[in-house]
Amino acid sequence: MHGRGYGTPGFGPAFTPPIIQQLLIANVAVFMVQALFPAFSDFAALSPREVWQRGWLWQPFTYMWMHGGLGHLLMNLFVLWMFGSQMAMAWGPRRFLRYYLVCGVGAGAIIATVPYVLVGLGIAPAYTLAIPTVGASGAIYGLLLAYSLTWPDRTIMLIFPPVAFRAIWLIPILFFTTILFGGGNVSHVGHLGGVLVGWLYLRHEGGGAAQQPLFTWEQLKYRWRRYRMRRRLRAVQYQEWEAKRREHDRRYH
């Protein structure tokens, strides 16, 4: 799915740190509890109404260990293993776990709060306050943000469709594909919340594992200028190629 960097393409990390193994086991264990005790979901899934009206303040933490099905679980665990392993090796287990939990819980707090704002503004109906949310996606999106900012020039290669792109575009592409193909059961607020909390956390800490600068207005302008320069260069190269082709055609025809 992605290159390991340093000019060596590969599938997945070369090593799975113990903290990643423990997170994988914890998520699988909670999923088994869900299957054996369905009532556990009513207690641990995140519902805005239960958080703010009943005082169930543990839900912004417990929801991130639960999943809506086997496919949901496997996808999140795959991304956690694929990208989290390298972040954990770069950061160390304590810093990685702290960041993972902050992104997940922070996204949970946003999921619990935004519906009240939307209902208060008349944008969303009142029943949305009772819709439960589960999944580690808030923490996962925060993790992907840290990866893309730490190694922005690393190449990501999707299996399907077979598209390659730089890691800095990972979050925008995921948001686009999720909105386009994710269906109505995807918590876009949770995904965006994980990215927002992760960005604020990294901004406060001052950078990623490799001390890469985070997004700033100057950096965005620089990337835009570089993108335009590359397009102009390609246009010039294409014009030169066309001129050579026409000259070749005149000589042989």
C-alpha positions as CSV (number, residue, x, y, z in Angstrom):
1,M,0.0,0.0,0.0
2,H,2.8,2.4,0.6
3,G,6.6,2.8,0.3
4,R,8.7,2.6,3.4
5,G,10.8,5.4,2.2
6,Y,14.5,5.6,1.6
7,G,13.9,4.5,-2.0
8,T,12.7,1.0,-0.9
9,P,9.1,0.2,-1.8
10,G,7.3,-2.3,0.4
11,F,4.0,-3.4,1.9
12,G,3.6,-2.6,5.6
13,P,6.1,-1.9,8.3
14,A,9.2,-4.0,8.8
15,F,8.5,-4.3,12.5
16,T,5.3,-4.0,14.6
17,P,6.1,-2.3,18.0
18,P,4.6,-3.7,21.2
19,I,2.4,-0.7,21.7
20,I,0.8,-1.3,18.3
21,Q,0.3,-5.0,19.1
22,Q,-1.3,-4.1,22.4
23,L,-3.7,-1.6,20.7
24,L,-4.7,-4.2,18.1
25,I,-5.4,-6.8,20.8
26,A,-7.4,-4.3,22.9
27,N,-9.6,-3.4,19.9
28,V,-10.2,-7.1,19.1
29,A,-11.0,-7.9,22.7
30,V,-13.6,-5.1,23.0
31,F,-15.1,-6.2,19.7
32,M,-15.5,-9.7,21.1
33,V,-17.2,-8.2,24.2
34,Q,-19.6,-6.4,21.9
35,A,-20.5,-9.6,20.2
36,L,-21.0,-11.5,23.4
37,F,-22.8,-8.8,25.3
38,P,-24.8,-6.6,22.9
39,A,-26.0,-4.4,25.8
40,F,-22.5,-3.2,26.3
41,S,-22.8,-1.1,23.1
42,D,-25.7,0.9,24.7
43,F,-23.4,1.7,27.6
44,A,-20.2,2.5,25.8
45,A,-21.1,3.9,22.4
46,L,-21.0,7.7,22.1
47,S,-24.4,9.4,22.2
48,P,-24.5,13.2,22.5
49,R,-27.7,13.2,24.5
50,E,-26.3,10.6,27.0
51,V,-23.0,12.5,27.3
52,W,-24.4,15.9,28.1
53,Q,-27.9,15.1,29.5
54,R,-27.2,12.0,31.5
55,G,-23.6,12.7,32.4
56,W,-22.1,9.6,30.7
57,L,-18.7,11.4,30.3
58,W,-16.8,8.1,29.8
59,Q,-18.3,7.7,26.3
60,P,-15.9,10.0,24.4
61,F,-13.2,7.5,25.6
62,T,-15.1,4.1,25.3
63,Y,-16.5,4.7,21.9
64,M,-13.1,4.6,20.2
65,W,-12.5,1.0,21.2
66,M,-15.8,-0.2,19.7
67,H,-16.7,-0.9,16.0
68,G,-19.8,-1.2,13.9
69,G,-18.8,-4.5,12.3
70,L,-16.0,-6.8,11.3
71,G,-15.1,-4.8,8.2
72,H,-15.0,-1.5,10.2
73,L,-12.7,-3.1,12.7
74,L,-10.4,-4.7,10.2
75,M,-10.0,-1.4,8.2
76,N,-9.1,0.6,11.3
77,L,-6.7,-2.0,12.6
78,F,-5.0,-2.3,9.2
79,V,-4.4,1.4,9.1
80,L,-3.2,1.4,12.7
81,W,-0.7,-1.3,11.9
82,M,0.3,0.1,8.5
83,F,1.0,3.7,9.6
84,G,1.0,3.6,13.4
85,S,3.9,1.2,13.5
86,Q,6.3,3.7,11.9
87,M,5.0,6.6,14.1
88,A,5.4,4.5,17.2
89,M,9.0,3.6,16.3
90,A,9.8,7.2,15.6
91,W,8.1,8.6,18.7
92,G,8.3,5.9,21.2
93,P,5.4,4.1,23.0
94,R,4.5,6.8,25.6
95,R,4.3,9.7,23.2
96,F,2.5,7.6,20.6
97,L,-0.1,6.3,23.0
98,R,-0.7,9.8,24.4
99,Y,-1.2,11.3,21.0
100,Y,-3.5,8.4,19.9
101,L,-5.7,8.8,23.0
102,V,-5.8,12.6,22.8
103,C,-7.0,12.4,19.1
104,G,-9.6,9.8,19.9
105,V,-11.0,11.4,23.0
106,G,-10.8,14.9,21.4
107,A,-12.7,13.7,18.4
108,G,-15.3,12.1,20.7
109,A,-15.8,15.4,22.5
110,I,-16.4,17.1,19.2
111,I,-18.8,14.3,18.1
112,A,-20.8,14.9,21.3
113,T,-20.9,18.6,21.0
114,V,-21.4,19.5,17.3
115,P,-24.9,18.0,17.0
116,Y,-26.1,20.3,19.8
117,V,-24.7,23.3,17.9
118,L,-26.4,22.1,14.6
119,V,-29.7,21.5,16.4
120,G,-29.5,24.8,18.1
121,L,-29.0,26.6,14.7
122,G,-31.8,24.7,13.2
123,I,-29.6,22.9,10.7
124,A,-30.1,19.3,12.1
125,P,-33.2,17.6,13.6
126,A,-33.3,16.9,17.3
127,Y,-33.2,13.1,16.8
128,T,-29.5,13.4,15.8
129,L,-28.7,13.9,19.4
130,A,-29.5,10.3,20.1
131,I,-27.5,8.8,17.2
132,P,-24.6,6.7,18.6
133,T,-21.1,6.7,17.2
134,V,-18.4,4.0,17.5
135,G,-15.0,3.4,16.1
136,A,-11.3,4.4,16.3
137,S,-11.5,6.6,13.2
138,G,-10.9,9.9,15.0
139,A,-7.7,8.5,16.5
140,I,-6.8,6.9,13.2
141,Y,-7.2,10.2,11.2
142,G,-5.1,12.0,13.8
143,L,-2.5,9.3,13.3
144,L,-2.6,9.7,9.5
145,L,-2.2,13.4,9.9
146,A,1.0,12.9,12.0
147,Y,2.3,10.5,9.4
148,S,1.7,12.8,6.5
149,L,3.3,15.8,8.3
150,T,6.3,13.8,9.5
151,W,7.1,12.2,6.1
152,P,5.3,14.5,3.6
153,D,7.3,13.4,0.5
154,R,7.0,9.7,1.1
155,T,5.1,7.9,-1.7
156,I,1.7,6.2,-0.9
157,M,0.6,3.5,-3.3
158,L,-3.0,2.4,-3.2
159,I,-3.8,-1.2,-4.2
160,F,-7.2,-0.3,-5.6
161,P,-7.3,1.9,-7.5
162,P,-3.6,1.7,-8.3
163,V,-2.8,5.3,-7.7
164,A,0.4,6.8,-6.2
165,F,0.7,10.1,-4.4
166,R,2.8,11.9,-1.8
167,A,1.9,11.4,1.8
168,I,1.1,15.1,2.3
169,W,-2.1,14.6,0.2
170,L,-3.2,11.6,2.3
171,I,-5.8,13.4,4.4
172,P,-7.5,15.4,1.6
173,I,-7.7,12.2,-0.6
174,L,-9.2,10.2,2.3
175,F,-11.8,12.9,3.0
176,F,-12.7,13.1,-0.7
177,T,-13.1,9.3,-1.1
178,T,-15.0,8.9,2.2
179,I,-17.5,11.6,1.3
180,L,-17.9,10.2,-2.2
181,F,-18.1,6.5,-1.3
182,G,-18.5,6.3,2.5
183,G,-22.3,6.3,2.6
184,G,-24.5,7.8,5.3
185,N,-23.1,5.9,8.3
186,V,-19.7,7.6,8.3
187,S,-18.9,10.1,11.0
188,H,-17.3,12.9,9.0
189,V,-17.4,15.0,12.1
190,G,-15.3,12.4,13.9
191,H,-12.8,12.2,11.1
192,L,-12.5,16.0,10.9
193,G,-12.4,16.2,14.7
194,G,-9.4,13.7,14.9
195,V,-7.5,15.8,12.3
196,L,-8.3,19.0,14.1
197,V,-7.3,17.8,17.5
198,G,-4.2,16.1,16.1
199,W,-3.1,19.3,14.3
200,L,-3.6,21.4,17.4
201,Y,-1.7,18.9,19.5
202,L,1.2,18.8,17.1
203,R,1.2,22.5,16.7
204,H,1.5,22.8,20.5
205,E,4.4,20.3,20.6
206,G,6.1,22.1,17.7
207,G,6.4,19.3,15.1
208,G,6.4,15.7,14.2
209,A,8.8,12.9,14.8
210,A,11.3,14.2,12.3
211,Q,10.7,17.8,13.4
212,Q,9.1,18.7,10.1
213,P,7.3,22.0,10.1
214,L,3.5,21.8,10.3
215,F,1.1,23.6,8.0
216,T,1.4,27.3,8.0
217,W,0.1,29.9,5.5
218,E,3.6,30.4,4.2
219,Q,4.1,26.7,3.7
220,L,0.8,26.4,1.8
221,K,1.8,29.3,-0.5
222,Y,5.2,27.7,-1.1
223,R,3.6,24.4,-2.0
224,W,1.2,26.2,-4.3
225,R,4.0,28.0,-6.1
226,R,6.0,24.8,-6.4
227,Y,2.9,23.1,-7.9
228,R,2.5,25.8,-10.5
229,M,6.2,25.8,-11.4
230,R,6.0,22.0,-11.9
231,R,3.0,22.4,-14.2
232,R,4.8,25.1,-16.2
233,L,7.8,22.9,-16.5
234,R,5.7,20.0,-17.8
235,A,4.0,22.3,-20.3
236,V,7.4,23.4,-21.6
237,Q,8.7,19.8,-21.8
238,Y,5.5,18.8,-23.7
239,Q,6.0,21.7,-26.1
240,E,9.6,20.7,-26.7
241,W,8.5,17.1,-27.2
242,E,5.8,18.2,-29.7
243,A,8.4,20.4,-31.6
244,K,10.8,17.4,-31.9
245,R,7.9,15.2,-33.0
246,R,6.8,17.6,-35.7
247,E,10.4,18.1,-36.9
248,H,10.8,14.3,-37.1
249,D,7.6,14.0,-39.1
250,R,8.7,16.6,-41.6
251,R,12.0,14.8,-42.1
252,Y,10.5,11.4,-42.8
253,H,7.3,12.3,-44.5
